[in-house]
Amino acid sequence: MPARIVISADGKKAFESWRLAFASVAPQVSVCSWYDPAYTAGEDDYALVWSPRPDHMERLACMKGIVCTGAGVDHLLAHADFPRHVPLVRMGGEQTARLMADYVLWAVIGLLRDARTWAMQQQQGLWRNNVCSRTSNTTRVGIMGLGHLGAYVAQALAHVGFCVSGWKRTPAELDGVTVWSGVEALPDFLGELDVLVNLLPATPATDGLIDHVLLSHLPKGAGFVNVGRGRHVVQSDLLRALDDGTLCGAVLDVVTPEPLPDDSALWHHPRLTITPHVASEASREVQARYVADVVASLERGEKPALLCDVTRGY
Ligand code: NDP
């Protein structure tokens, strides 16, 4: 039987949009809904998931592969009975990376020009000139996490003219980007930045990493962009850093919990811009093309580039 993709991603109602996307960009691929009562398991079934329910785990354990519609898979590995023996592949592709680069560029330039003040002034009908003469080519941006997305974003920022550095677990070289590695290098990396961008995966080693101590290594008045996970940040420490001037402002695409509760203090902080976890989500068609390619490569016995290493957790 040819490979088939069983789709639970985004719930029962989303299946039709997935079916249309696969029909348009990968008509050779067979798809079916996870929720179809007539579904019977096949040996060559692959699952396409975002956030499967605990009662999905038993069936997922019988799949030949699992593709996640997100680049972060921390929520899957957090399930004690998530089937770790089944190959798990993260979302990737050019559009996902480009969207992330565009978002980070928007956020960094917004911090550089203090666009938050303009937005608040407009709301109040205020015409007040807040002159800012900082430019991209004198602004130092550091990216924590230089993986598939982080490396792409770093090079996109460098291309615009920012002075870019990055921090990761293991040493590496990246054209146009100064690379720091290891926990011991973190204070030196942070000490040279005007804007810090977080693009780490959520793992036990990175949870709560961005706290008062880490932020205190930044030059006073630096900006912060979080596009990794809300869990990386100790939110009370972030608010304190915004209040005492350690940070000039922050842009958060990810928070904890999501959605952000109505009574969260983050909503109303004048130095904070919040977006609802929208930095990088490729179109259905682009994701369907990517998933079809991943399944084809697994069928050929190849190792897809974004195969998750479950022991590392990303
Ligand atoms: P990758 O797995 O490709 O890259 C992860 C990077 O983080 C690697 O450079 C890795 O270093 C580094 N890293 C991991 N653990 C540590 C550590 N303990 N200390 C220092 N560096 C570490 O991930 P992606 O680039 O694809 O995605 C990154 C994250 O972005 C996702 O996990 C997700 O949380 C988030 N994301 C957010 C989205 C949004 O819309 N807001 C959309 C997509 C992703 P090394 O290579 O040396 O191991």
Boltz pocket constraint, residues with backbone or C-beta under 6 A from the ligand:
constraints:
  - pocket:
      binder: B
      contacts: [[A, 70], [A, 71], [A, 72], [A, 73], [A, 91], [A, 144], [A, 145], [A, 146], [A, 147], [A, 148], [A, 149], [A, 150], [A, 151], [A, 167], [A, 168], [A, 169], [A, 170], [A, 171], [A, 182], [A, 199], [A, 200], [A, 201], [A, 202], [A, 203], [A, 205], [A, 206], [A, 226], [A, 227], [A, 228], [A, 229], [A, 253], [A, 254], [A, 277], [A, 278], [A, 279], [A, 280], [A, 281], [A, 314]]
      max_distance: 6.0
